[in-house]
Structures are given as C-alpha cells and as structure tokens.
Amino acid sequence: MSEVISPIGGTLANRQRPLDSFDSALTRADAPSLHVSDAVIADLEMLGNGAYSPLTGFMTQADYEPVVHRAELADGTCWTMPITLPVSVAEARGLSAADVVALRDQGGRFRGTLTVRDVFARNLRAEARKVYRTEDAEHPGVGALYGAGEILVGGDVEVVAGPMRDDVLTPAQTRAEFERRGWSTVVAFQTRNPIHRAHEYLTKVALEQVDGLLLHPLSGGTKDDDVPLETRVRCYQVLIAGYYPPARTLLSLFPATMRYAGPREAIYHGLVRRNYGCSHFIIGRDAAGVGTYYGTYDAQLLYDELGGVDRLGFTAVKFEHSFYCTACDSMASERTCPHGIDERLVLSGTKVRELLVRGDALPPQFTRPAVAEVLRESYRRGAKLAS
C-alpha cells in the first residue's frame, strides 16, 4: 500500500451533507439567506470537500488578521490567502453570533449554511498591500477585493453535497486514486492557460522524480480574456492521449477561482494540493501572477521564506523559464542551455493570439500540432459567434 501525504491538520475537514439532511426551515426560499457571488460559491465548494483543510468555514477575524499580515492562521499553521465571505452593511446589521443562515448562489439555489461566529470590518488597502503586494485597482484581484467591500462574516459552514463528477475529483477521491495506483509521491501542476511545450517539458522533468503527476487546471473564474475552460481542458486531453504515460498521469479540474495574487496564491495552490494528496508542487516563473506586479521568481522566494517543506509540508519543484532552443534542438532552460536569446523560440501571449486570430499555424516547437488545432478551432468558433 502507498502512503499518501497527510492533509494539513492531519484529516480532511469534510463539510458536505446531503440536501435532505438540512433543516427544511433553512432550505425554504423565505429562510434568512445570504446570496453570495460565484467566487464565494467556489470557496464554499472547496470548504465543503476538504480542499481548504484545516478550515471549517469562512475566516473569523482571529484567523483573518494573521493570514493577511503573517501568512498564518491563529494557531500558527501556514496559510497564505484569506478565505472570506463579504456582506453588505445592511446584511451585516441583521447578523448575530450563533445565527444560522442559508447560503444561496446568484440564482437563488440553496448551497449550504453558515453558523455566524463573527462579523467584522477589514482594511481593504492593507489586505491589498499585504496579500497582492499592490493597492492598484487595475490589478484584477485587487479590483475584485475592493468591489467585494469591507464587511466580512466568519463562521463554520455546512455544504450541500453535489453530484459525483468524473472531471472534478475531491481530495478524498484523488487520495483514493493515488492509493489505488500505488503512488506515494505525486507532483501537481496548476495553470489557467492552455498547456504548451514548456509546460509539457517541466511536468515531465518533474514526473521523472515522483510516482505520479496530477494535472490540475483551474476551472473557476478567471479574467475575461483568458482562454475558455472547455478549450483548455480539450488541450490537456489531446496532449495526454498522445504524449503522457496514462498509468502515471491523472487529469482533474480544480474548482477554485483565480485571484492573480502571485507569490501568496502560488503557495496557497501548493498547500491546497497537499490536501489533494500531492507531495510536490511545481512553481515556475511568474506563478499565479498577472502583468508586471511580481518578480519572475517571487513565488519560489516566498516558499523558502515561509519555511519550505519543513513548515509547508509539500516540496516545491522549482523551474526557471523554459523554451525551445534551435541550437540545442530541444526544450531547455537557462540552467541547461548555453545559447543566447536569438536561439530561443519564445512567443508572448499576445503573439499567440495574433497567430490564432489570423488562423496561422503555431510552431510545433511551441505547442504540439494537436493542441494547436484545438486552439485554432476555438478561435474560429469565437470569430463566428462574434460575427
């Protein structure tokens, strides 16, 4: 039997319950309710399935403050991102400690309950500065933070258990699958972008060191100009079918929302993957970043500053910028390639989009032809829909 890495806190904090086990007074449409955003619903799903262990609900001020200022929970456990439930001033006035309120999505569907423990105000600019390293509202994560407001409610949640899905495995399910396959060491790879040759290169280098690879693309909310989820998943599927060993690779969606918080979010991604049973997590260049807000390898530096594997419990697999070198005639990085930038094939996201919009072929050194065809077809459909 394999021994999968323990979750944070030792056990998964599963908060899911069948719908029919909830008090019917809370599930009625006229029950005291909070209608929450899609981003909060994504966090609610992660709390429910244990991905946010040891958290059992949205953060109270006792946990929120040390997370913002020191990247740790009140008990000293490392945690880098606030997991919070914003409410309006009017909603806050109607909440008291020990109240149990229904949580509903924007369509009004009952998704679970919150037992109120705390209602408090946060300093939005302090959170932006500490977590996102900028107060600039043009940063997508900071803009979302400012838009959510300063009043938070904290407390334990109970979450309606959703239907079983083959494409979204819970932490308990990935752990069971790792054990079934005999994997003790597993490396996870996170991206919100379509997979290309550089990603393929670094995941395969990492796979040389461990038993298995979890390809875990983010399926929650992203920026409007990011490639649609359906396209990204199809890129993974065609690549896995032709270029990865199926017995050592697992594809599942990661239902979190992207925050674009750079170093803090990259570490959060690794911590959460530990709960999924992953002993290793790939941290490359510009991890979880956006624009020019972060240094290229700031996430790797933060991993070390926070104590590395001894404190965080997962091993960071660090990579420098990877590229195709025409002189080496292979994928490489600055650690392995002696040639200059003129020999490196590097395409910016803008250049890739320009080629796709024109219907031009992407170089096979940049992405596999099967993946390029998925992207081209996606852009062709988008152009037809826009016309």
MITOR-53451 format. One record per residue (C-alpha): residue number from 0; x, y, z. Coordinates in steps of 0.1 Angstrom, whole numbers, plus 5000, padded with zeros to 4 digits. Example, Ala and Ser with C-alpha at 12.3 -4.5 7.8 and 13.67 -1.06 7.14 Angstrom:
<recs>
(rec 0 (5123 4955 5078))
(rec 1 (5137 4989 5071))
</recs>
This chain:
<recs>
(rec 0 (5000 5000 5000))
(rec 1 (5012 5035 4992))
(rec 2 (5014 5061 5019))
(rec 3 (4999 5094 5006))
(rec 4 (5010 5126 5023))
(rec 5 (4988 5138 5052))
(rec 6 (4964 5168 5047))
(rec 7 (4970 5200 5066))
(rec 8 (4959 5194 5102))
(rec 9 (4960 5156 5098))
(rec 10 (4925 5149 5085))
(rec 11 (4903 5163 5057))
(rec 12 (4877 5188 5071))
(rec 13 (4848 5175 5051))
(rec 14 (4818 5198 5055))
(rec 15 (4794 5182 5029))
(rec 16 (4760 5169 5037))
(rec 17 (4731 5156 5016))
(rec 18 (4705 5182 5008))
(rec 19 (4677 5162 5026))
(rec 20 (4697 5163 5059))
(rec 21 (4694 5200 5062))
(rec 22 (4666 5216 5084))
(rec 23 (4637 5223 5060))
(rec 24 (4632 5257 5076))
(rec 25 (4666 5267 5062))
(rec 26 (4661 5253 5027))
(rec 27 (4628 5272 5021))
(rec 28 (4631 5302 4998))
(rec 29 (4618 5326 5026))
(rec 30 (4645 5315 5051))
(rec 31 (4671 5340 5063))
(rec 32 (4697 5339 5035))
(rec 33 (4728 5354 5021))
(rec 34 (4730 5355 4983))
(rec 35 (4767 5352 4975))
(rec 36 (4790 5356 4945))
(rec 37 (4803 5329 4922))
(rec 38 (4837 5334 4938))
(rec 39 (4823 5327 4973))
(rec 40 (4804 5297 4959))
(rec 41 (4838 5284 4946))
(rec 42 (4853 5288 4980))
(rec 43 (4823 5271 4996))
(rec 44 (4828 5241 4974))
(rec 45 (4864 5239 4984))
(rec 46 (4855 5242 5021))
(rec 47 (4829 5215 5016))
(rec 48 (4851 5189 5000))
(rec 49 (4880 5194 5024))
(rec 50 (4904 5211 5000))
(rec 51 (4908 5240 5024))
(rec 52 (4916 5218 5054))
(rec 53 (4920 5226 5083))
(rec 54 (4894 5254 5076))
(rec 55 (4859 5245 5085))
(rec 56 (4843 5278 5073))
(rec 57 (4849 5313 5063))
(rec 58 (4876 5331 5084))
(rec 59 (4868 5349 5115))
(rec 60 (4889 5380 5124))
(rec 61 (4911 5358 5147))
(rec 62 (4923 5339 5116))
(rec 63 (4919 5366 5090))
(rec 64 (4943 5391 5106))
(rec 65 (4973 5368 5110))
(rec 66 (4967 5354 5075))
(rec 67 (4968 5389 5060))
(rec 68 (4998 5401 5080))
(rec 69 (5019 5369 5086))
(rec 70 (5005 5343 5062))
(rec 71 (4994 5320 5090))
(rec 72 (4963 5310 5109))
(rec 73 (4958 5320 5146))
(rec 74 (4973 5287 5157))
(rec 75 (5005 5293 5136))
(rec 76 (4996 5270 5107))
(rec 77 (5008 5284 5074))
(rec 78 (4980 5297 5052))
(rec 79 (4986 5325 5027))
(rec 80 (4952 5336 5013))
(rec 81 (4922 5350 5031))
(rec 82 (4891 5328 5026))
(rec 83 (4863 5353 5034))
(rec 84 (4826 5360 5030))
(rec 85 (4818 5396 5022))
(rec 86 (4784 5410 5031))
(rec 87 (4767 5444 5027))
(rec 88 (4763 5468 5056))
(rec 89 (4726 5461 5056))
(rec 90 (4732 5423 5057))
(rec 91 (4757 5427 5085))
(rec 92 (4732 5446 5107))
(rec 93 (4709 5415 5106))
(rec 94 (4735 5390 5117))
(rec 95 (4743 5380 5152))
(rec 96 (4767 5354 5167))
(rec 97 (4752 5318 5166))
(rec 98 (4727 5327 5138))
(rec 99 (4724 5300 5112))
(rec 100 (4717 5314 5078))
(rec 101 (4712 5299 5044))
(rec 102 (4738 5305 5017))
(rec 103 (4724 5308 4982))
(rec 104 (4740 5314 4948))
(rec 105 (4731 5343 4925))
(rec 106 (4703 5321 4910))
(rec 107 (4688 5316 4945))
(rec 108 (4697 5279 4948))
(rec 109 (4703 5267 4983))
(rec 110 (4740 5257 4986))
(rec 111 (4746 5253 5024))
(rec 112 (4745 5271 5057))
(rec 113 (4767 5294 5077))
(rec 114 (4768 5295 5115))
(rec 115 (4778 5330 5123))
(rec 116 (4807 5334 5147))
(rec 117 (4820 5369 5138))
(rec 118 (4811 5400 5118))
(rec 119 (4839 5424 5114))
(rec 120 (4854 5451 5091))
(rec 121 (4886 5447 5072))
(rec 122 (4911 5472 5059))
(rec 123 (4909 5467 5022))
(rec 124 (4941 5486 5014))
(rec 125 (4961 5467 5040))
(rec 126 (4948 5434 5026))
(rec 127 (4957 5445 4991))
(rec 128 (4992 5456 5001))
(rec 129 (5000 5425 5021))
(rec 130 (4984 5398 5000))
(rec 131 (4986 5412 4965))
(rec 132 (5016 5435 4970))
(rec 133 (4998 5464 4954))
(rec 134 (4969 5487 4961))
(rec 135 (4963 5493 4924))
(rec 136 (4927 5487 4915))
(rec 137 (4937 5478 4879))
(rec 138 (4951 5445 4893))
(rec 139 (4922 5421 4887))
(rec 140 (4924 5406 4922))
(rec 141 (4927 5439 4939))
(rec 142 (4898 5452 4919))
(rec 143 (4877 5423 4929))
(rec 144 (4887 5428 4966))
(rec 145 (4877 5465 4965))
(rec 146 (4844 5456 4948))
(rec 147 (4835 5430 4974))
(rec 148 (4835 5455 5003))
(rec 149 (4850 5458 5038))
(rec 150 (4824 5439 5059))
(rec 151 (4830 5402 5065))
(rec 152 (4811 5374 5083))
(rec 153 (4830 5344 5096))
(rec 154 (4819 5310 5108))
(rec 155 (4816 5273 5101))
(rec 156 (4797 5261 5070))
(rec 157 (4778 5230 5060))
(rec 158 (4777 5225 5023))
(rec 159 (4752 5207 5001))
(rec 160 (4770 5177 4986))
(rec 161 (4769 5179 4948))
(rec 162 (4766 5151 4923))
(rec 163 (4796 5130 4916))
(rec 164 (4816 5142 4886))
(rec 165 (4843 5123 4867))
(rec 166 (4861 5155 4857))
(rec 167 (4862 5171 4892))
(rec 168 (4877 5148 4918))
(rec 169 (4875 5158 4955))
(rec 170 (4906 5155 4978))
(rec 171 (4892 5122 4992))
(rec 172 (4888 5109 4956))
(rec 173 (4923 5119 4944))
(rec 174 (4938 5103 4975))
(rec 175 (4919 5071 4970))
(rec 176 (4930 5071 4933))
(rec 177 (4967 5077 4943))
(rec 178 (4965 5048 4967))
(rec 179 (4948 5025 4941))
(rec 180 (4977 5033 4917))
(rec 181 (5003 5028 4944))
(rec 182 (5016 5064 4943))
(rec 183 (5033 5078 4974))
(rec 184 (5048 5108 4958))
(rec 185 (5027 5129 4935))
(rec 186 (5035 5162 4917))
(rec 187 (5007 5186 4909))
(rec 188 (5007 5212 4881))
(rec 189 (4985 5242 4881))
(rec 190 (4977 5265 4852))
(rec 191 (4949 5287 4840))
(rec 192 (4964 5287 4804))
(rec 193 (4964 5261 4776))
(rec 194 (4993 5237 4780))
(rec 195 (5022 5241 4757))
(rec 196 (5056 5226 4751))
(rec 197 (5073 5244 4780))
(rec 198 (5046 5231 4804))
(rec 199 (5050 5196 4790))
(rec 200 (5087 5198 4795))
(rec 201 (5087 5208 4831))
(rec 202 (5059 5184 4841))
(rec 203 (5078 5155 4825))
(rec 204 (5110 5165 4842))
(rec 205 (5091 5166 4875))
(rec 206 (5075 5132 4867))
(rec 207 (5110 5117 4865))
(rec 208 (5113 5123 4902))
(rec 209 (5079 5110 4916))
(rec 210 (5054 5082 4912))
(rec 211 (5026 5102 4895))
(rec 212 (5015 5135 4880))
(rec 213 (4982 5153 4888))
(rec 214 (4974 5178 4860))
(rec 215 (4950 5201 4878))
(rec 216 (4939 5230 4856))
(rec 217 (4918 5257 4874))
(rec 218 (4882 5256 4864))
(rec 219 (4868 5285 4885))
(rec 220 (4865 5322 4875))
(rec 221 (4893 5338 4855))
(rec 222 (4898 5370 4836))
(rec 223 (4876 5376 4806))
(rec 224 (4905 5374 4782))
(rec 225 (4918 5341 4795))
(rec 226 (4912 5310 4772))
(rec 227 (4878 5294 4780))
(rec 228 (4878 5263 4802))
(rec 229 (4864 5240 4776))
(rec 230 (4893 5248 4753))
(rec 231 (4919 5244 4780))
(rec 232 (4906 5210 4790))
(rec 233 (4905 5198 4754))
(rec 234 (4941 5208 4750))
(rec 235 (4950 5187 4781))
(rec 236 (4930 5158 4768))
(rec 237 (4946 5156 4734))
(rec 238 (4981 5161 4748))
(rec 239 (4976 5134 4774))
(rec 240 (4963 5110 4748))
(rec 241 (4994 5112 4727))
(rec 242 (5023 5123 4749))
(rec 243 (5019 5112 4786))
(rec 244 (5020 5078 4802))
(rec 245 (4984 5072 4812))
(rec 246 (4993 5049 4841))
(rec 247 (5013 5078 4857))
(rec 248 (4991 5107 4849))
(rec 249 (4957 5119 4863))
(rec 250 (4937 5148 4849))
(rec 251 (4911 5165 4871))
(rec 252 (4897 5200 4873))
(rec 253 (4905 5224 4902))
(rec 254 (4873 5243 4910))
(rec 255 (4888 5274 4926))
(rec 256 (4886 5310 4914))
(rec 257 (4918 5327 4902))
(rec 258 (4929 5356 4924))
(rec 259 (4961 5366 4905))
(rec 260 (4979 5371 4938))
(rec 261 (5013 5360 4926))
(rec 262 (5035 5346 4954))
(rec 263 (5008 5343 4980))
(rec 264 (4985 5325 4957))
(rec 265 (5012 5302 4944))
(rec 266 (5019 5289 4979))
(rec 267 (4981 5286 4985))
(rec 268 (4979 5265 4954))
(rec 269 (5006 5242 4968))
(rec 270 (4990 5240 5002))
(rec 271 (4957 5230 4988))
(rec 272 (4973 5204 4965))
(rec 273 (4988 5189 4996))
(rec 274 (4952 5183 5008))
(rec 275 (4945 5166 4975))
(rec 276 (4974 5142 4984))
(rec 277 (5002 5158 4964))
(rec 278 (5037 5157 4980))
(rec 279 (5052 5180 4953))
(rec 280 (5040 5211 4935))
(rec 281 (5055 5228 4905))
(rec 282 (5064 5265 4910))
(rec 283 (5077 5281 4878))
(rec 284 (5082 5316 4866))
(rec 285 (5055 5342 4873))
(rec 286 (5035 5317 4892))
(rec 287 (4998 5329 4897))
(rec 288 (5008 5364 4886))
(rec 289 (4995 5390 4863))
(rec 290 (5011 5419 4845))
(rec 291 (5043 5432 4860))
(rec 292 (5032 5433 4896))
(rec 293 (5056 5405 4907))
(rec 294 (5092 5395 4902))
(rec 295 (5097 5365 4880))
(rec 296 (5106 5341 4908))
(rec 297 (5090 5358 4938))
(rec 298 (5068 5327 4945))
(rec 299 (5099 5305 4948))
(rec 300 (5114 5330 4972))
(rec 301 (5083 5332 4993))
(rec 302 (5083 5294 4996))
(rec 303 (5117 5295 5011))
(rec 304 (5109 5325 5034))
(rec 305 (5079 5307 5048))
(rec 306 (5100 5277 5058))
(rec 307 (5099 5254 5028))
(rec 308 (5089 5217 5031))
(rec 309 (5095 5216 5068))
(rec 310 (5067 5241 5075))
(rec 311 (5045 5239 5044))
(rec 312 (5046 5201 5041))
(rec 313 (5050 5199 5003))
(rec 314 (5081 5200 4982))
(rec 315 (5083 5229 4957))
(rec 316 (5097 5217 4923))
(rec 317 (5112 5250 4911))
(rec 318 (5118 5257 4874))
(rec 319 (5133 5286 4856))
(rec 320 (5119 5299 4823))
(rec 321 (5117 5271 4797))
(rec 322 (5119 5275 4759))
(rec 323 (5128 5257 4727))
(rec 324 (5164 5262 4717))
(rec 325 (5170 5259 4680))
(rec 326 (5207 5253 4686))
(rec 327 (5201 5225 4711))
(rec 328 (5171 5213 4690))
(rec 329 (5152 5206 4722))
(rec 330 (5134 5221 4751))
(rec 331 (5157 5237 4777))
(rec 332 (5161 5264 4804))
(rec 333 (5188 5288 4813))
(rec 334 (5201 5262 4837))
(rec 335 (5208 5237 4808))
(rec 336 (5212 5258 4777))
(rec 337 (5244 5278 4769))
(rec 338 (5229 5296 4738))
(rec 339 (5217 5332 4736))
(rec 340 (5182 5346 4732))
(rec 341 (5184 5346 4694))
(rec 342 (5184 5308 4695))
(rec 343 (5153 5306 4717))
(rec 344 (5117 5303 4705))
(rec 345 (5096 5323 4729))
(rec 346 (5061 5335 4719))
(rec 347 (5042 5360 4741))
(rec 348 (5005 5355 4748))
(rec 349 (4998 5385 4725))
(rec 350 (5017 5369 4697))
(rec 351 (5000 5336 4701))
(rec 352 (4966 5353 4700))
(rec 353 (4976 5372 4668))
(rec 354 (4986 5340 4651))
(rec 355 (4953 5322 4662))
(rec 356 (4931 5352 4651))
(rec 357 (4947 5351 4617))
(rec 358 (4944 5313 4615))
(rec 359 (4981 5308 4612))
(rec 360 (4998 5277 4624))
(rec 361 (5016 5277 4658))
(rec 362 (5052 5265 4656))
(rec 363 (5054 5228 4667))
(rec 364 (5083 5237 4689))
(rec 365 (5059 5260 4709))
(rec 366 (5029 5236 4711))
(rec 367 (5020 5202 4698))
(rec 368 (5001 5203 4665))
(rec 369 (4971 5185 4681))
(rec 370 (4969 5212 4708))
(rec 371 (4974 5240 4682))
(rec 372 (4944 5226 4662))
(rec 373 (4922 5227 4693))
(rec 374 (4932 5264 4699))
(rec 375 (4927 5273 4662))
(rec 376 (4892 5257 4662))
(rec 377 (4883 5275 4694))
(rec 378 (4893 5309 4679))
(rec 379 (4874 5300 4647))
(rec 380 (4842 5293 4667))
(rec 381 (4848 5325 4687))
(rec 382 (4851 5346 4655))
(rec 383 (4819 5330 4641))
(rec 384 (4800 5338 4673))
(rec 385 (4812 5374 4673))
(rec 386 (4803 5380 4636))
</recs>
